[in-house]
Amino acid sequence: MSGRVGNKVYYMSRGKQCARMEVRSAKPRSEKQLANQQAMKVVIAFLRPIISFIQVGFGPEAKEKNVAPHNAAVGYNKKHALRNDFPEIGIDYEKVLLSKGDLNGLANPGVSLVGNLEDGLGLYFDWDVLPEDREWPRCNDQVMLMAYFPEEVYDHPVVHTVAGARRQSGQDVLELPTSMMGKAVEVYIAVVSEDRTSVSDSQYLGRL
């Protein structure tokens, strides 16, 4: 059952039927309430096009806390990744986390733009491969790559993969649509274990 009946709203959460009372107040909302509402809208709009990435990136933490991955991602980024005050609240891309966990991240990751309009565009990622990165099971970890286009959020907002190259390879390429030539892109990288039970905190590689 899903929807509103009288002053109750029915919905499903993690496979269970839930209901909550809908309380409406005639009082005008305070600035603090309005700021909280705007902050929530900004974070949800930012995360909406990358739900599949978040499912993996916040999966282990969400399981530990018994919440949905999306809720875990909203909670963290609403608290840590917003800039400015109401009514000019926006995303601080440098502070965003797209995955959160205790797996070791990559050593000295970097990114650069490669290709051209004729041959195709891509983001070339590279990182240092440490001796322990060649040992099992760490060698089988895979990189998660994210290219987020903030100016194109309603058309072509993201290009990403949650199953990139192995940690021990030291490099990977994320292909981009040529229509994005000249557009600003926020770039992130993370690592996930082969069995998807562990992830690293995502690392922000800057704006290109």
Wavefront OBJ file of the C-alpha trace (Angstrom):
o trace
v 0.000 0.000 0.000
v 1.369 3.392 -0.960
v -0.114 6.885 -0.785
v -2.114 9.217 1.437
v -5.274 8.242 3.264
v -6.683 10.964 5.485
v -3.835 12.337 7.572
v -1.651 9.227 7.171
v 0.935 8.489 4.483
v 1.583 4.810 3.707
v 4.825 3.598 2.119
v 7.222 0.659 1.884
v 10.651 0.811 3.539
v 13.192 -2.002 3.264
v 10.421 -4.499 2.495
v 8.126 -3.433 5.349
v 4.806 -1.601 5.275
v 5.081 1.719 7.139
v 2.808 4.658 7.904
v 3.382 8.111 9.300
v 1.125 10.922 10.406
v 1.091 14.012 8.243
v 1.080 17.027 10.515
v 0.337 20.374 8.958
v 1.013 23.610 10.778
v -0.542 26.980 10.071
v 2.545 28.721 11.432
v 5.019 30.132 8.887
v 8.263 28.176 8.780
v 11.292 29.599 10.538
v 14.492 30.438 8.665
v 16.121 27.389 10.243
v 13.341 25.142 8.930
v 13.533 26.706 5.475
v 17.326 26.294 5.439
v 17.003 22.617 6.375
v 14.403 22.110 3.654
v 16.585 23.757 1.019
v 19.665 21.806 2.129
v 17.737 18.553 1.755
v 16.518 19.512 -1.727
v 20.032 20.448 -2.874
v 21.576 17.159 -1.693
v 18.777 14.986 -3.081
v 18.970 16.740 -6.461
v 22.741 16.193 -6.521
v 22.456 12.485 -5.718
v 19.429 11.703 -7.899
v 21.350 10.928 -11.134
v 23.957 8.756 -9.378
v 21.745 6.387 -7.388
v 23.366 3.258 -8.861
v 26.811 4.534 -7.838
v 25.589 5.366 -4.328
v 24.048 1.902 -3.939
v 27.544 0.429 -4.164
v 29.466 3.281 -2.558
v 27.333 3.507 0.592
v 26.172 -0.111 0.553
v 28.425 -1.497 3.332
v 27.805 1.448 5.694
v 24.065 1.352 5.041
v 23.983 -2.362 5.844
v 25.868 -1.763 9.088
v 23.456 1.007 10.136
v 20.375 -0.781 8.773
v 19.378 2.102 6.517
v 19.074 2.541 2.764
v 22.303 3.505 0.923
v 20.593 6.626 -0.418
v 19.660 7.725 3.097
v 23.228 7.186 4.298
v 24.579 9.260 1.397
v 22.060 12.055 1.995
v 22.862 12.130 5.705
v 26.621 12.412 5.211
v 26.617 14.939 2.388
v 23.923 17.140 3.932
v 26.104 17.449 7.026
v 29.541 17.774 5.402
v 29.301 18.776 1.727
v 27.254 21.986 1.574
v 28.589 25.526 1.137
v 27.174 28.950 1.919
v 24.176 29.766 4.039
v 20.464 29.950 3.318
v 19.188 30.965 0.832
v 22.367 30.371 -1.240
v 23.038 26.749 -0.284
v 25.029 24.728 -2.820
v 27.235 21.644 -3.168
v 30.888 21.829 -2.097
v 32.180 19.256 -4.572
v 35.557 18.916 -2.859
v 33.892 17.703 0.351
v 31.437 15.296 -1.279
v 31.698 11.578 -0.552
v 30.222 9.194 -3.102
v 31.398 6.116 -1.223
v 32.268 5.602 2.421
v 34.109 2.702 3.973
v 37.277 1.396 5.585
v 38.948 -0.114 2.510
v 42.312 1.484 1.675
v 42.086 4.118 -1.042
v 44.477 4.557 -3.954
v 47.964 6.030 -3.642
v 48.459 9.352 -5.474
v 45.517 9.087 -7.884
v 45.417 11.533 -10.792
v 43.266 12.272 -13.830
v 43.688 13.972 -17.194
v 41.582 14.514 -20.299
v 42.578 12.475 -23.359
v 41.330 12.182 -26.923
v 39.551 14.593 -29.262
v 36.274 15.063 -31.125
v 37.311 12.743 -33.964
v 38.679 9.836 -31.960
v 36.553 10.234 -28.828
v 37.052 11.744 -25.394
v 37.999 10.103 -22.153
v 39.300 10.646 -18.658
v 42.601 8.877 -18.050
v 43.020 7.822 -14.409
v 46.288 6.607 -12.937
v 47.612 5.800 -9.459
v 50.662 4.317 -7.778
v 50.639 0.548 -7.354
v 52.126 -0.377 -3.983
v 53.654 -3.800 -3.248
v 50.644 -4.728 -1.123
v 48.343 -3.788 -4.009
v 49.622 -6.848 -5.886
v 48.711 -9.247 -3.085
v 45.446 -11.166 -2.793
v 42.660 -10.186 -2.187
v 43.626 -6.515 -2.502
v 44.875 -6.997 -6.058
v 41.320 -7.823 -7.176
v 39.761 -4.610 -5.862
v 38.140 -2.573 -8.637
v 38.083 1.174 -9.123
v 34.842 3.153 -9.219
v 35.039 6.184 -11.520
v 32.738 9.192 -11.597
v 32.511 12.152 -13.993
v 29.790 14.550 -12.806
v 28.750 17.439 -15.052
v 27.098 19.997 -12.736
v 26.042 22.336 -15.538
v 24.276 19.549 -17.456
v 22.429 17.887 -14.609
v 19.147 17.574 -16.528
v 20.619 16.301 -19.812
v 23.861 14.338 -19.426
v 24.704 14.679 -15.738
v 27.094 11.793 -15.165
v 29.286 9.132 -16.692
v 30.477 6.488 -14.263
v 31.387 2.885 -13.622
v 31.357 0.831 -10.444
v 33.382 -2.002 -11.994
v 36.514 -0.449 -13.458
v 40.074 -1.735 -13.701
v 41.754 -3.775 -10.981
v 43.694 -1.952 -8.293
v 46.915 -3.627 -9.414
v 46.607 -2.292 -12.992
v 47.452 1.293 -11.995
v 45.332 2.915 -14.712
v 41.919 3.082 -16.353
v 39.999 5.192 -18.885
v 36.426 6.423 -18.589
v 34.966 7.247 -21.999
v 32.977 10.491 -22.307
v 30.381 11.643 -24.870
v 31.868 14.167 -27.301
v 28.878 16.426 -26.589
v 30.520 17.180 -23.257
v 33.559 18.829 -24.878
v 34.219 22.132 -23.094
v 31.885 21.372 -20.161
v 33.056 21.506 -16.561
v 33.290 18.087 -14.901
v 33.836 17.095 -11.259
v 35.897 13.902 -11.000
v 35.976 11.238 -8.277
v 37.531 7.817 -7.784
v 37.004 5.082 -5.205
v 37.783 1.388 -4.706
v 35.426 -1.519 -4.069
v 36.315 -5.093 -3.145
v 35.558 -7.839 -5.646
v 32.753 -9.235 -3.466
v 31.255 -5.728 -2.967
v 31.380 -6.013 0.837
v 33.988 -3.270 1.358
v 34.626 0.138 -0.201
v 37.008 3.036 0.307
v 36.079 6.647 0.871
v 35.820 8.313 -2.510
v 38.662 10.673 -3.469
v 38.008 13.993 -5.186
v 40.375 14.574 -8.117
v 39.233 18.095 -8.949
v 37.371 19.938 -11.687
v 38.425 19.673 -15.336
l 1 2 3 4 5 6 7 8 9 10 11 12 13 14 15 16 17 18 19 20 21 22 23 24 25 26 27 28 29 30 31 32 33 34 35 36 37 38 39 40 41 42 43 44 45 46 47 48 49 50 51 52 53 54 55 56 57 58 59 60 61 62 63 64 65 66 67 68 69 70 71 72 73 74 75 76 77 78 79 80 81 82 83 84 85 86 87 88 89 90 91 92 93 94 95 96 97 98 99 100 101 102 103 104 105 106 107 108 109 110 111 112 113 114 115 116 117 118 119 120 121 122 123 124 125 126 127 128 129 130 131 132 133 134 135 136 137 138 139 140 141 142 143 144 145 146 147 148 149 150 151 152 153 154 155 156 157 158 159 160 161 162 163 164 165 166 167 168 169 170 171 172 173 174 175 176 177 178 179 180 181 182 183 184 185 186 187 188 189 190 191 192 193 194 195 196 197 198 199 200 201 202 203 204 205 206 207 208
